[in-house]
Amino acid sequence: MKNEYFFYIVSFLLAVFFIGYVDAQELEEEYCQSLEVYQQESDRQAALEAEIRDLYVFLIQQKKDIAEAEYKANH
């Protein structure tokens, strides 16, 4: 009888640890996927910021070129 209770207790504890391990694996997979999505979004945002910066520099250069052309035309 004692051995039977011991077996049930050990089986229960093993089941609890196994379920905890499986849950931990699932959480780790979800974390890795979330981290990958975050990295992709960060890369996309950095690319957009670089493109906006390049366009801003281009517009400033265009404005400068127009101002120089007007100055040369008037003098």
N, C-alpha and C positions, 0 to 999 in steps of 0.2 A: 504494500500500500504506500509506504514511504517513497519507494522508487517510482511509483506511478505519479505521485504528486511532483516529485523532482523532475520527472520527464515532462510533465505539463508546464511546470514553471520554466524550465530551460527552453522548451519549444516556444512558449509565449515570448520570452526574452529575445530569442533568435528572430521571431517574427517581427517584433518591434524594431530591432536593430536593422533587419533587412528592409522594412518599410522606410525607416529613416534614411538608409543608404540610397534607396531608389529615389526618394524625394530629393535628397541632396544632389543626386545626379541630374534630375530634371531641372532643379534650380540652377545648377551650374550651366546646363545647356541653354536655358533661357537667358542667363546672365551673359554668356558668350554671344548669343544672338543679339541681345540688346547692345552690347559693346560694339559689335560689328556695325549695326545700324547707326549708332552714335558716331562711329568713326567715318562712315560713309557720308553722313550729314555734315560733319565737320569739314571733310574734304570738299564737299559741294559748296558749302558756305565760303570756304577760303578761296575757291575758284571764282565764285561770284564776286567776292570782294576785290580780287585781283583784276577781274574784268572791269568792274566799276572804276577802280583806280586808273586803269589804262585809258578808259573812255574820258575820265576827268582830265587826265594829262593831255589827251588828244584835243579836247575842247579848249583847254587853256592855250595850247599851241596854235590852234586855229584862230582864236581871238587875238593872240599876239600877231600872227601873220596878217590878219585883216587890219589891225591897228597900224602896223608898219606900212602896209600898202596905202592906206589912207594918208598917213604922214608923208610918204614919198609923193603921192599924188598932189598934195596940197603945198609942198615946198619945192 
